[in-house]
Amino acid sequence: MPRYFLHLRRAHLAVHDTRGVECSGPAEAVEAAVVMALDRMSTSHDFGRSAGWSVEIETETGECVATVPFALAWRMRLGRTFG
């Protein structure tokens, strides 16, 4: 199974994932990124500070396949992905 790296990013700040997660493909990696973002937000207790962060999903070859903003993950949790 391919390995995807879920890097945290906010403006010029970055926290690089060096372990990665095994996922069947990009769609599953996006699901993992959403779970990660929601987990980080649930422990921060300050949504305003979390909202500027995103999870950047990178393949083993270094290709960025998606970016999941924390705010989008929050809307997905509420069942609203648009608007």
SVG drawing of the C-alpha trace seen along z (x, -y; Angstrom):
<svg xmlns="http://www.w3.org/2000/svg" viewBox="-24 -33 35 35">
<polyline fill="none" stroke="black" stroke-width="0.4" points="0.0,0.0 1.3,-3.5 2.5,-5.8 1.3,-9.3 2.8,-12.1 0.4,-14.4 2.3,-17.7 0.8,-20.4 1.2,-23.9 0.2,-27.5 1.7,-30.3 5.5,-30.0 5.2,-27.4 5.4,-23.7 5.5,-20.5 6.7,-17.7 5.4,-14.1 8.3,-11.8 6.5,-8.6 3.5,-8.8 0.4,-6.6 -0.4,-3.8 -3.6,-4.4 -5.1,-2.7 -5.1,-5.9 -5.5,-9.7 -9.1,-9.6 -8.3,-7.6 -5.4,-9.9 -7.8,-12.9 -10.0,-11.0 -6.9,-10.5 -6.1,-14.3 -9.7,-15.2 -9.5,-13.0 -6.1,-14.4 -7.3,-18.0 -10.4,-17.3 -8.3,-15.7 -5.9,-18.6 -8.8,-21.1 -10.5,-19.1 -7.3,-19.3 -6.6,-23.0 -9.7,-24.5 -9.3,-27.6 -10.8,-27.1 -9.7,-30.6 -6.1,-29.6 -6.6,-26.3 -8.5,-27.7 -5.4,-29.0 -3.8,-25.5 -4.0,-22.9 -2.9,-19.4 -0.8,-19.0 -0.8,-15.4 2.3,-14.3 3.2,-11.0 6.3,-8.9 7.7,-10.6 7.1,-14.1 4.1,-15.0 1.4,-17.1 -1.9,-15.4 -4.2,-17.6 -4.4,-20.2 -7.1,-20.0 -7.6,-23.3 -8.8,-22.7 -11.8,-24.9 -12.9,-22.6 -12.4,-19.6 -14.7,-21.3 -17.4,-22.0 -17.2,-18.4 -17.7,-17.2 -20.9,-19.3 -22.0,-17.9 -21.4,-21.2 -18.6,-21.0 -19.6,-24.0 -20.4,-27.6"/>
</svg>
